[in-house]
């Protein structure tokens, strides 16, 4: 697991906007495809832990949430980026007052790669 905090990134002014360079991610193996998924989790919800056999999953958090990766629990802010390596079980827990929206990038884009935490 790797975590990149937006609070630790450099923000620069551009022509009419600002840009924060949050992560420079080196993938563990070459990939010919990437899946882009918008994930929405309702408030008061904890997702079921799962892992992936082969793919790396990169999460871009759009609002605050709590995430577990293996034995590590992370409190995440909007703009934080987390990379879950193959075999690392992960889950999300929303806060009581808000749901969660995040972008998940699956590298490579293997649609049937999920394994439950119980099967590992």
C-alpha positions in Angstrom: 0.0 0.0 0.0 1.1 3.5 -0.8 -0.6 6.7 0.3 -0.1 10.2 -1.2 -1.6 13.1 0.8 -2.8 16.1 -1.0 -1.8 18.1 2.1 1.8 17.2 1.4 1.7 18.1 -2.3 2.8 21.3 -4.0 0.1 23.5 -5.4 0.9 25.9 -8.2 -1.1 28.6 -9.8 -1.7 28.2 -13.5 -3.5 30.3 -16.2 -6.9 30.5 -14.5 -6.6 27.5 -12.2 -4.4 25.8 -9.6 -2.8 22.3 -9.9 -1.6 20.0 -7.1 0.8 17.3 -8.2 -0.3 14.6 -5.7 1.3 11.3 -6.8 4.0 9.9 -9.1 3.0 6.2 -9.2 5.4 3.5 -10.4 3.3 0.4 -11.4 4.6 -3.0 -10.4 4.2 -4.3 -13.9 3.5 -3.0 -17.4 -0.2 -2.6 -18.2 -2.0 -2.4 -21.5 -5.3 -1.2 -20.0 -6.8 0.8 -17.1 -10.4 0.7 -15.9 -11.8 3.9 -14.5 -14.7 3.4 -12.0 -16.7 6.0 -10.1 -17.6 4.5 -6.7 -20.4 5.8 -4.5 -20.8 4.5 -1.0 -23.9 5.7 1.1 -23.4 7.3 4.5 -23.3 5.0 7.5 -21.8 2.2 5.5 -18.7 0.0 5.8 -17.9 -2.0 2.6 -16.9 -5.7 2.7 -13.1 -6.2 2.6 -11.8 -7.7 -0.6 -8.5 -7.9 -2.5 -7.5 -8.4 -6.1 -5.3 -11.3 -7.3 -3.4 -9.5 -10.0 -4.4 -5.8 -10.5 -3.3 -2.8 -8.6 -6.1 -0.4 -7.6 -5.5 3.3 -7.3 -8.1 5.3 -5.4 -8.6 9.1 -5.7 -10.7 10.2 -2.8 -13.3 13.0 -3.5 -14.6 13.5 0.0 -13.4 12.5 3.5 -13.6 8.8 4.4 -11.9 6.1 6.4 -10.2 3.2 4.6 -8.6 0.0 5.7 -5.8 -1.6 3.8 -4.5 -4.8 5.5 -4.1 -3.9 9.2 -3.7 -0.2 8.5 -6.7 2.2 9.0 -6.4 5.6 7.2 -8.4 8.8 7.6 -8.5 10.3 4.1 -9.2 13.8 2.8 -10.4 14.9 -0.6 -7.6 14.6 -3.1 -5.7 11.9 -1.2 -4.5 9.0 -3.4 -4.1 5.4 -2.2 -2.6 2.5 -4.1 -3.6 -1.0 -3.0 -1.2 -3.7 -4.2 -2.4 -7.1 -5.5 -3.4 -9.3 -2.5 -4.0 -6.4 -0.1 -7.5 -6.5 1.4 -9.2 -3.1 1.5 -12.5 -1.5 2.6 -14.1 1.9 3.0 -16.2 3.3 5.9 -18.2 6.4 5.5 -18.9 9.0 8.1 -22.4 9.2 9.6 -23.1 12.6 8.0 -21.9 12.0 4.4 -21.5 9.3 1.8 -18.3 8.7 -0.2 -17.5 9.3 -3.8 -14.1 8.2 -5.2 -12.5 7.3 -8.5 -10.9 3.8 -8.7 -8.4 3.0 -11.4 -7.8 -0.7 -12.0 -4.4 -1.5 -13.6 -4.7 -3.6 -15.6 -8.4 -3.5 -16.3 -9.3 -7.1 -15.2 -13.1 -7.2 -14.4 -13.1 -10.6 -12.7 -10.0 -10.2 -10.5 -11.7 -9.6 -7.1 -11.2 -12.1 -4.3 -13.0 -11.9 -1.0 -10.9 -11.4 2.1 -12.3 -14.7 3.4 -10.8 -16.7 0.5 -7.3 -15.6 1.1 
